[in-house]
Amino acid sequence: MTRDPLDESFPLGDGVADAAAHVDCPYCGAEVELPLDPGGGAIQRYVEDCEVCCRPWQLTVRWGPSGAATVEARTDEG
């Protein structure tokens, strides 16, 4: 098997298929499952709306060297 040179530059790019996290909405408290994209970089920041109350979260996803992700959801107020 030939090693793809992009794997060296982007080691998280395809290492975790169907990655997801369960996050509690910081507004309504509902637990929501979010798909995660390990190919988006080691640290990702973006806005996601709660699928229950529709309020926007500020999400931070951090991928560790082992491929595990930690997810933090915050309100617009911090």
Legacy VTK file of the C-alpha trace (Angstrom):
# vtk DataFile Version 3.0
C-alpha trace
ASCII
DATASET POLYDATA
POINTS 78 float
0.000 0.000 0.000
1.368 3.410 -0.987
1.277 6.102 1.698
-0.576 9.269 0.674
1.729 12.304 1.173
-1.270 14.374 2.296
-1.575 12.136 5.370
1.714 13.609 6.613
0.457 17.198 6.292
-3.117 16.497 7.379
-2.995 13.472 9.694
-6.549 13.967 10.977
-8.036 14.255 7.501
-9.623 10.842 7.277
-8.646 9.056 10.460
-12.071 9.094 12.137
-15.062 8.112 10.057
-18.516 9.134 11.225
-17.145 11.123 14.185
-19.827 12.676 16.364
-20.202 14.300 19.760
-23.113 14.669 22.152
-23.400 18.282 23.287
-25.782 19.872 25.793
-27.289 23.106 24.483
-26.068 25.986 26.670
-29.512 27.627 26.302
-32.205 24.938 26.640
-30.141 22.020 27.969
-31.206 19.581 25.238
-28.640 16.939 24.297
-27.833 17.162 20.594
-25.635 14.893 18.496
-23.243 16.805 16.240
-21.299 15.341 13.358
-17.613 16.255 13.571
-15.126 16.748 10.744
-11.610 15.667 11.717
-10.376 17.041 8.383
-11.302 20.603 9.389
-8.129 21.116 11.425
-6.863 20.434 14.929
-8.796 23.413 16.357
-12.111 24.415 14.807
-14.390 27.311 15.738
-17.800 27.811 14.184
-21.458 28.594 14.885
-24.065 25.838 15.084
-27.767 26.313 15.841
-29.464 24.099 18.422
-31.830 21.741 16.609
-34.315 22.066 19.508
-34.445 25.790 20.420
-32.680 27.163 17.282
-30.374 29.475 19.250
-26.779 29.806 18.011
-23.847 28.219 19.825
-20.217 29.192 19.557
-18.532 25.806 19.125
-14.888 24.978 19.663
-13.686 21.518 18.649
-10.169 20.441 19.582
-8.681 17.257 18.146
-5.959 15.612 20.228
-3.006 13.631 18.888
-4.865 10.365 19.591
-7.750 11.452 17.326
-10.163 12.129 20.192
-12.150 15.365 20.095
-13.300 17.667 22.861
-16.238 19.946 22.096
-17.236 23.119 23.917
-20.557 24.873 23.227
-21.006 28.415 24.519
-23.665 31.080 24.245
-23.087 34.336 22.368
-22.634 35.983 25.770
-19.627 33.776 26.537
LINES 1 79
78 0 1 2 3 4 5 6 7 8 9 10 11 12 13 14 15 16 17 18 19 20 21 22 23 24 25 26 27 28 29 30 31 32 33 34 35 36 37 38 39 40 41 42 43 44 45 46 47 48 49 50 51 52 53 54 55 56 57 58 59 60 61 62 63 64 65 66 67 68 69 70 71 72 73 74 75 76 77
